[in-house]
Structures are given as C-alpha cells and as structure tokens.
C-alpha cells in the first residue's frame, strides 16, 4: 500500500514522472482556477452553473439549485387577462442586460425592450454589510486551510482586483417597476421578428410556412459565432397569442418542431443557453393535447392563477402590526421543475414551500413568491355574531339562581391557566338562552366591539374619573379581602400554637432517672420556642401579599394599596344605556320551541353535544342533579329517521335517561302551548 499527496497527478506509464500537478493535463485544476462567467454561480446541489431569473423568490424555488440551470427552459402559463407572467419575463431580460448576457427576444419588437424595469436603489449600508459578511467567510476559509503547504504564498499572490470583484458581484439585482432600464450602446438585446410578416394586402398567408423559422436560424448563428463564455437568454413572450402570431402558428407541425429545435439547442449549448417562455392559458388550456405537448418539451412548468380583482381587498394596517404585508394577488402552481438527480426535487419541496404558494407583484419588491396563508382575523364581526358573553360573576349567579340560565364557562383560571378541566369567566350563553332573556326583558344585547370604539376611547371628565374610581374600588376591595383572609389564617395558626404550648405544659415529657431533677435542660425549651417561632414566621410569609411593601401583615394598617384589576368589559356597567333600543331577535336553531317549552317548566338546560342530542335537561341545578332527558327538537312535519330513534333510545336507556323528541305545531298558530314532546325508553336492555 502506498500513499501520495493530494493534488499530485499519478504519472501514466511511459510518461514523465513529475512530482507536481500539471494544469494542462489536469482538468480538475483547470476548472478550479477558471472563473465562472458573470451572472452565474455553481449550483449547491451538483455544481452545474446557474443563472438568475431576476426574481429572488423564483430562484429559490427552482428545485434547490438557487437559480435556473444553464441548458434548461422554463414555461410559465397564466390564466385570465392579467400579465404577471410578462413581468417575470421582463425581470429575466433585465437581469440578462445588467449582467452583460446576450438576450434574444423572439416574436416582438423593440418597444417591448424599452419597458424593462430599471435598477432599484438598495438600502443604506446593505453593501457594507455584505462585504463584511464575505470578509468573515474569507477569514474562516483561511483558518480552515491553515497548515496546507504553500497556502500563504498562494494567497499573497492573489491580486486585489480579484477580491474586489468577488465582493461586488451580484447574482440577482433588485428592480423597480416605476423606472426604465437604459439599454447599453451597442445593445446586447436582439429582437427577432416572425418569419411570416402580416400582409397588408389582406391576402391569405401561406399556412405551410412556419413562423418560427427565423427564430431557430437566428439562435443557431448567434450561438455558433459567440464566445464559449458568453451567456445567452431566450425570451418568448405570449407564445401562440393571436395578437402576435398568425392563426396557423398553433399547428402542431410548426410549434412542436420549433420547441424540439429549441430543446436541441439547449442541450447542445448546455453551458451557455437558457430560455423562458410564457403562454396564455385561457386560449390554450392544459386540457388540450397541444398544451400538454408544449409542457412535455419544457424542463420546468409553472402556472399563475391570479385572483379576481374583486377578491383583492387591501385592508388598512392596524396599530398592532408593525410591517404592512401586501395581500397575495394570485396562486402559483408548480407542475414540474428541472430535475437532474435525486437531490433536486421537482415539486418545490426542496425549498420547504409545499404546494400552496402565492405571489405578489409590487413596484419595489418585484414578484414575491411565498407560502399562502390566510390573513389574521381582525374585527371579523361575522365570526363574533351569535356569541353572547357574561363577564360579571354576580350577573352569572343571579341568572342561574333566578332564571335557570346555565351557559358554558370559557375563560381560564388565573391560578391554573394551562389546564382546561376547570374554566372561569366569561360565560357563553346559548342563542336560545339569549333569546329567552331578551323576550323576558331580563337582559339586552350590547355589541362590545362597537361600544368600545364609540364610547370607551372617548371617556373624558367625570365619566373617566368614575370609571377609574370603579376600578380602584374593586382593587381595594380585593386587596382588603386578601389581607383579611391572610390575617385570619395567621391568627388561626397562632391559636393552634397556643393550644399546643398549653398541652405540652399540662403533660410534660417523662425524664430519665439518671438526670439531676434540679437541672432543667435548656434544649427542650429552646427547640419548642424555635419551632413555634419558625411555624408562625412561615405562616406569615406564606399568606403575606408579595406586592406589599412590608414583609409582615399589619392589623392596624390604614394605607392599603389597591390591586390592579383588569376590567372584564370595555366599559363600566353604569355607562351602559339604561333604555336600550329595541332588540332584534337573536338567530336561534329550529329546536328553540322545545327549549322554550322546557325552560317554561323550570327545567335547567345545558348543551347536549356530549350525548349527541340538542339539550341535556335537568330537574334542578346541574351542580346538584343528574340530567333526566336527552332532548332533540324536530320540525312538526319533519321525518325522523328510525336509526335516530333506535340510537337515541338505546343511548338514553344506557345512561339512565329518557330520549325526548319534540316539536311545535305551527298550524295551530300562537294560541296556547303548541309544543308536543315524547319520551322514548328502550325496554329490552
């Protein structure tokens, strides 16, 4: 077994036995020392050269290559009458002009090139930050290669111009749609017309002549005569559009032959050529065979589905949001991406985006592609309708005791906020319960969101003082209650210690006969005293308010600091309207007549979701009684499935309850009680 140094070429048999690497016979060394063409960089997956599409988010989407690989084409189809795909083409062409690439625009004239977006102005300090970051990476690489033979001499011989080029090279530029790019002179853009020019004599064109002949001839001549280091970009706007191409251009004989020839050029000049094509999907949907053939002859296929203009609603940013995010303008579907091996995924999963992608086109940021997500709901009144909340414990207990209104607790308990077994205020009422209270004129409904916006923010003068005073009185009441309870516990602990002390004095512990009876050991009295004082001190520390200034309680303290109380409502009850406007009936389900019928007979009613019914019916307070019925409401002429009767009856009998069904006879009008109820019990269990 033998060993050799890295970078030393093993001499071939019959060749010169040299100890140094010869760059002429070592292609790896040649490629390493050769700089890539401007506007290109190696792929992080396999090292093949890639170039930017002019859109950073699109570059990151292309199967993990961080750019469009040379020798590939990308087809972008768009539905509707918008031209977002045309904007991507202009970014692609503008990036090629800025990088010094040769851009071939097929099918349109020079006016299209005058609409390219201009370079955007970068943020202050952005260039310095990038240079600083690259300098850090350079230092890290120096340390990583520390110890290799000849590293120092090689780095000292690197000219300063090379380092400056590396720090200033930009792979993808930022463009501004409000500006126009000034083309260099001479321009590196070539506009290739169609082979069949429009006939102004209104004669029929020769359908046998392909309109794409000039495209292939021009590309073949330019690629064969250009330098191998020159990068070429092919731009094909609105392929087969009737506004540009004649009717016979969609003949598969012409269009498929052109795409086959373009694909052959891409494979032949795989280190120089890329292509970006757009096609109107409304005129040529994907369900047609021609469009499917066009997709098969393209390396990557993307589809833009813009939202209708009526669905794009721009909301004003709220005070809580610091950065205003523009709403998405459409969805992006990835049908296929250029795949070369197993590392380059084809569905965008390499970028972690998944399938739900949205795009936004703005003036400064350009085309931004990001995962689609619904915006946060702020002030959504539709989601808040039908929710009736009670936030005062006194009101909750009054309604439960007097009007048999139970509701469901929703809030967390401050002492244990991370559990949901025991819940607290607010209390949510069923729509049926809210309607019962409104009909009896026991309560009225106040839109808390609207009231807060109209009244709470405008509190001034006496109203504001009253509201703050009410909060202070509530906090003072809570602080006094806490101090009183702590004092009572402390007094109870002191009384308990006094009883223990008296018991020990009445029954002294037996002493050993060997000890001197005249000598009283101090350890017993000392330990007892220390234990009592420790117990009292611990008791006081446990029940003392941590927010108090003094560590011990003061019985005669008059200055009590009120607690900070978080209000449960947006306004004090005293400021609510005493004579509310006529209330609209809360919307209720069809089972409301059964609910009202049972409530009028003093039953307590709770939601019946636990047992698959509408209501659980209790003869008394649910805290004291079990439910007697599982009630479900039906329409008077509604057919009741037999399986519902069997399932409800068997379930009710199994849990020792009756399965109740009921409905209202609407034919009898409003006279008397029109609700009939029946109870089903399963007798065979």
Secondary structure, DSSP 8 states (H G I E B T S, - for coil): -----TT-----TTS---SS--TTT-HHHHHHHS---TTEEE-TTT--EEE--S-HHHHHHSTTSSSEETT-EEEEEEESS--HHHHHHHHHHHHHHHHT-EEEEES--HHHHTT-EEE----TTHHHHHHHHHHHHHHHHHHHTTT-TTHHHHHHTS-HHHHHHHHH--SS--EEEEEE----SS-SEEEE--SS---TT-----TTS-TTHHHHHHHHHHHHHS-TT--EEEEEEEET-TTTS-GGGG-HHHHHHHHHHHHHHHHHTTTTEEEEEEEETTTS-TTSHHHHHHHHTSSEEEEEEE--GGG-------TT-SS------EEEEEEE----STTS-SSSGGGT--S-EEEEEETTTEEEEEE-------S-HHHHTT-EEE--HHHHHHHHHHH----EEEE-BTTBTT--SS-EEEEEE-HHHHHHHHHTTS-----HHHHHHHTGGG--HHHHHHHHHHHHHHHHHHHHHHHHHHHHHHHHHHHHHHHHHHHHHHS-----TTS-TT---HHHHHHHHHHHHHHHHHHHHHHS-TTSSSSS--TT-----------SSSS-GGGS-SS----------TTHHHHHHHHTTT-EEEE-GGGTSSEEEESS-TTT--EEEEEEE--TT----HHHHHHHHHHHHHTT-EEEEEEE-GGGTTSS--EEEEEE--TT-
